[in-house]
Amino acid sequence: MEFLYEYGLFLAKAVTIVIAIIAVVVVILASAIKQKADKGELNLTNLSEELQSLKHDLKEELLSKKQFKAYEKQCKAQEKAKEKAEKSHQDTPVEPKVFVIDFKGSLDASEVASLREEISAILTIAEAGDEVVVNVESGGGMVHGYGLASSQLDRLRSANIPLTICVDKVAASGGYMMACVADKIYAAPFAIVGSIGVVAQIPNFNRLLKKHDIDYEQHTAGDFKRTLTLFGENTDEGREKFQQELEETHVLFKDFIAKYRPQLDLDKVATGEHWYGQQAIALGLIDALSTSDDVIMDLAKDKTVIKVRYRLKKKLADKIAHAASLCVNAVFNRMAEKNQPMS
């Protein structure tokens, strides 16, 4: 009995020590993760190689054995000729590169954090003859966020690196503010572009609060520290000032676009309206109709196309939340599928 008691006491001590060690390790790891939380990683993908690999696989599948063997022989001969030329001419210029960036913007343009890292990386390695293609997809959002995103793109133009913007779906308002910085804008026929205007919407609950005898106080220093408010009683003076601020922002927006696309008739296109690609080309909002896929495949014929992507490392809580969201969406999708009529 005494033996069992001593053994149990020893086991409890051992477990306590192990738990303490694990706790220390967890604290150290958590500290290291916290220090790296704001850091991300830069990923480079050679799209030219991927296209060549796809072409090779399709040839193997579709050609006869004899035809495919001849094709491989031709490829090897071209590769040897290229290597021989590089050896005999030490000063042969490096094949120009095309760097591709994807920008899918939210309302607050938080994706600009990755965009600035991607552009900084390109600026450190870009050489004469290189260019950049940015696939923009955004319906716009906060002025300061998209203003910064546009300024990031302007860094490329300031460095004399040709910039092309491709719009497959939508580049409206702040999205078009980004697009207009480019030397050339391509858009798919039914992509939405334009919407050169400013909008703000503010609900007001003042009457609801009064109905329930709830007082609301707001104290400011400065006549227009606040113009319109959510809970206070708005005044005509405040509304007038708020409208004035919107008009001033619109003027800044139009001036910004005129700087990069002076050929535009702003009185005609800066009305807040949007247009489809095939309409926008006649207005001068874009330069040509094309999808980003065709633009990139065309450039890959004589240039090395590299996709640049900077990923911010997600915290564990964000990963769990994202996984939970995907699970919920999957459940609802299955329920929707079950409720669909069968043909």
C-alpha positions in Angstrom: 0.0 0.0 0.0 2.8 2.3 0.9 4.6 1.4 -2.3 1.5 2.4 -4.3 1.3 5.7 -2.5 5.0 6.6 -3.2 4.6 5.5 -6.8 1.5 7.7 -7.2 3.4 10.6 -5.7 6.4 10.1 -8.0 4.1 9.9 -11.0 2.3 13.1 -10.0 5.7 14.9 -9.7 6.8 13.6 -13.1 3.6 14.7 -14.8 3.9 18.1 -13.2 7.5 18.5 -14.5 6.4 17.4 -18.0 3.5 19.9 -18.0 5.8 22.7 -16.8 8.3 21.9 -19.6 5.5 21.9 -22.2 4.2 25.2 -20.9 7.6 26.8 -21.2 7.9 25.5 -24.8 4.5 26.8 -25.7 5.3 30.2 -24.3 8.5 30.4 -26.3 6.8 29.3 -29.5 3.9 31.7 -29.0 6.4 34.5 -28.5 8.3 33.6 -31.7 5.0 33.3 -33.6 3.9 36.7 -32.3 7.2 38.3 -33.5 6.6 36.9 -37.0 2.9 37.5 -37.1 3.2 40.6 -39.2 5.7 39.1 -41.6 4.9 37.3 -44.8 6.6 35.5 -47.6 7.2 36.3 -51.2 6.3 33.6 -53.7 7.6 33.6 -57.4 6.0 31.3 -60.0 7.4 31.0 -63.5 4.3 31.1 -65.6 6.3 30.6 -68.8 7.5 27.3 -67.6 4.0 26.3 -66.6 2.7 27.1 -70.1 5.6 25.1 -71.6 4.9 22.2 -69.4 1.2 22.3 -70.3 2.0 22.4 -74.0 4.4 19.4 -73.6 1.7 17.4 -71.8 -0.9 18.2 -74.4 1.4 17.3 -77.2 2.2 14.0 -75.6 -1.5 13.2 -75.2 -2.6 14.3 -78.7 0.3 13.4 -81.0 1.2 10.0 -82.2 4.3 8.4 -80.7 6.3 9.2 -83.9 5.1 12.8 -84.0 5.8 13.4 -80.3 9.3 12.0 -80.6 10.0 14.4 -83.4 8.6 17.2 -81.3 10.8 16.3 -78.4 13.8 16.1 -80.7 13.0 19.6 -82.0 12.7 21.0 -78.5 16.1 19.5 -77.4 17.7 21.0 -80.5 16.3 24.4 -79.7 17.5 24.2 -76.1 21.0 23.1 -77.2 21.2 26.0 -79.7 20.1 28.4 -77.0 22.8 27.1 -74.5 25.5 27.2 -77.2 24.6 30.9 -78.1 24.7 31.8 -74.4 28.2 30.2 -74.0 29.6 31.8 -77.1 28.3 35.2 -76.3 29.0 36.1 -72.7 27.4 39.5 -73.1 24.1 38.2 -74.5 21.3 40.2 -72.9 19.1 38.4 -70.4 15.6 37.6 -71.7 13.3 40.4 -70.6 10.8 39.5 -67.8 7.2 40.3 -67.2 6.1 40.4 -63.6 2.5 39.6 -62.9 0.6 40.8 -59.8 -3.0 40.1 -58.8 -4.9 42.7 -56.9 -8.4 41.7 -55.7 -9.5 44.7 -53.6 -11.9 45.0 -50.7 -13.7 48.1 -49.5 -10.8 49.3 -47.3 -8.2 48.2 -49.9 -6.3 46.3 -47.1 -4.6 44.3 -49.9 -2.4 47.2 -50.5 -0.2 45.8 -47.7 0.8 42.9 -50.0 0.8 45.1 -53.1 3.5 47.4 -51.7 5.7 44.4 -50.8 5.3 43.0 -54.3 6.1 46.2 -56.0 9.1 46.8 -53.7 10.4 43.4 -54.6 10.0 44.0 -58.3 11.8 47.4 -58.1 14.8 45.7 -56.5 15.4 43.3 -59.4 13.7 44.8 -62.5 16.1 45.6 -65.4 15.8 47.5 -68.7 13.2 45.8 -70.9 11.2 44.3 -68.1 7.5 45.2 -67.5 4.7 44.7 -65.1 1.1 43.4 -65.5 -1.4 43.9 -62.7 -4.7 42.2 -62.8 -7.1 44.5 -61.0 -10.5 43.4 -59.6 -12.3 45.9 -57.5 -15.5 47.9 -57.3 -13.8 50.6 -55.2 -14.0 51.6 -51.6 -12.3 54.0 -49.2 -10.6 56.9 -50.8 -7.4 56.8 -48.8 -6.9 53.1 -49.3 -7.3 53.2 -53.0 -5.3 56.4 -53.2 -2.4 54.6 -51.6 -2.8 51.6 -53.9 -2.7 53.9 -56.9 0.5 55.6 -55.5 2.1 52.2 -55.2 1.5 51.6 -58.9 2.9 55.0 -59.7 6.2 53.9 -58.2 6.6 51.6 -61.2 5.9 54.4 -63.7 8.3 56.7 -61.8 11.0 54.0 -62.3 10.2 53.9 -66.0 8.9 50.3 -65.9 6.1 49.8 -68.4 2.8 49.1 -66.6 -0.2 47.2 -68.0 -3.5 46.8 -66.2 -5.9 44.0 -67.0 -9.5 44.1 -66.0 -11.4 40.8 -66.4 -14.4 41.6 -64.2 -14.5 45.0 -62.6 -12.3 48.1 -62.0 -14.7 50.8 -60.9 -14.3 53.9 -58.8 -11.2 53.2 -56.7 -10.5 50.2 -58.9 -10.4 52.5 -62.0 -8.3 55.0 -60.0 -5.7 52.3 -59.9 -6.2 51.3 -63.5 -5.7 54.8 -65.0 -2.1 54.9 -63.7 -1.1 52.2 -66.3 0.5 52.9 -69.6 -2.1 50.6 -71.2 -5.4 49.2 -69.9 -7.0 46.0 -71.3 -10.5 44.9 -70.3 -12.7 42.0 -71.2 -15.8 42.9 -73.3 -18.2 42.7 -70.4 -15.8 43.9 -67.6 -17.2 46.9 -65.7 -15.0 50.1 -65.7 -15.5 53.7 -64.8 -17.7 54.9 -62.0 -15.7 58.0 -61.6 -17.6 59.5 -58.7 -17.8 59.7 -54.9 -20.6 58.3 -52.7 -21.3 58.2 -48.9 -24.2 56.8 -47.0 -25.0 57.4 -43.3 -28.0 56.1 -41.5 -29.4 58.3 -38.8 -31.2 57.0 -35.6 -32.0 60.3 -34.0 -35.8 60.0 -34.3 -35.7 56.4 -33.0 -33.8 57.5 -30.0 -36.2 60.3 -29.3 -39.1 57.9 -29.6 -37.6 55.9 -26.8 -36.6 58.9 -24.7 -32.9 58.3 -25.2 -30.6 61.3 -25.1 -27.5 61.5 -27.2 -24.7 64.1 -26.6 -21.8 64.9 -28.9 -19.2 67.5 -28.0 -16.7 68.9 -30.6 -14.2 71.6 -30.9 -14.4 73.1 -34.3 -17.5 74.0 -36.3 -17.1 71.0 -38.7 -15.3 68.4 -36.7 -18.4 66.4 -37.3 -20.8 67.2 -40.2 -23.3 64.3 -40.3 -23.8 62.0 -37.4 -25.4 58.6 -36.7 -27.3 59.4 -33.6 -27.5 63.2 -33.3 -29.9 65.5 -35.1 -28.3 66.5 -38.4 -28.5 70.1 -39.6 -28.8 71.7 -43.1 -25.5 73.4 -42.4 -23.9 70.0 -41.7 -25.4 68.4 -44.8 -24.2 71.3 -46.9 -20.6 71.0 -45.6 -20.7 67.2 -46.1 -21.8 67.6 -49.7 -19.0 70.2 -50.2 -16.5 67.7 -49.0 -17.8 65.0 -51.4 -17.6 67.5 -54.3 -14.0 68.4 -53.4 -13.0 64.7 -53.3 -14.6 64.3 -56.7 -12.5 67.1 -58.1 -9.4 65.5 -56.7 -10.4 62.2 -58.3 -11.0 63.8 -61.7 -7.7 65.7 -61.5 -5.9 62.4 -60.7 -7.4 60.7 -63.7 -6.7 63.7 -66.0 -3.0 63.5 -65.0 -2.6 59.9 -66.4 -5.3 59.9 -69.2 -5.5 63.5 -70.4 -7.3 62.5 -73.6 -10.5 61.6 -71.6 -13.5 63.9 -71.8 -14.1 64.1 -68.0 -17.4 66.0 -68.4 -18.7 62.9 -70.2 -17.1 60.0 -68.2 -16.8 61.5 -64.6 -20.5 61.3 -63.9 -20.3 58.3 -61.6 -21.6 56.0 -64.4 -20.0 52.7 -65.3 -19.5 51.1 -68.7 -18.8 47.7 -70.1 -15.5 47.1 -71.8 -16.8 47.3 -75.3 -18.4 50.6 -74.5 -15.4 51.9 -72.5 -13.0 51.6 -75.4 -15.0 54.1 -77.5 -14.9 56.6 -74.5 -11.1 56.2 -74.1 -11.4 54.6 -70.6 -9.5 51.6 -71.8 -7.0 51.0 -74.7 -8.0 47.5 -76.0 -10.3 44.6 -75.4 -8.7 41.4 -74.1 -8.7 39.1 -71.2 -5.6 38.9 -68.9 -5.0 35.3 -70.1 -4.5 36.4 -73.7 -2.3 39.3 -72.6 -0.1 37.0 -70.6 0.1 34.2 -73.2 1.1 36.7 -75.8 3.8 38.2 -73.7 5.1 34.7 -72.8 6.0 34.1 -76.5 9.2 36.1 -76.2 9.5 37.0 -72.5 9.8 35.2 -69.2 6.6 35.7 -67.3 6.9 35.6 -63.5 4.0 35.8 -61.1 4.8 37.7 -57.9 2.7 37.1 -54.8 3.3 38.3 -51.2 1.3 36.4 -48.6 0.8 37.7 -45.1 1.0 34.9 -42.6 -2.3 34.2 -41.0 -2.7 33.7 -37.2 -4.0 30.5 -35.9 -7.3 32.1 -35.0 -7.7 33.4 -38.5 -7.1 30.0 -40.0 -9.6 28.4 -37.7 -12.2 31.1 -38.6 -11.6 30.6 -42.3 -11.9 26.8 -42.0 -15.1 27.2 -40.1 -16.5 29.6 -42.7 -15.7 27.1 -45.5 -17.4 24.3 -43.6 -20.6 26.4 -43.1 -20.6 27.4 -46.7 -20.2 23.7 -47.7 -23.2 22.7 -45.6 -25.4 25.4 -47.0 -24.3 24.5 -50.6 -25.2 20.9 -50.0 -28.6 21.9 -48.6 -29.2 24.1 -51.6 -28.3 21.3 -54.0 -30.7 18.9 -52.3 -33.5 21.4 -52.7 -32.9 21.9 -56.4 -35.5 20.2 -58.7 -34.1 17.1 -60.5 -34.2 17.0 -64.3 
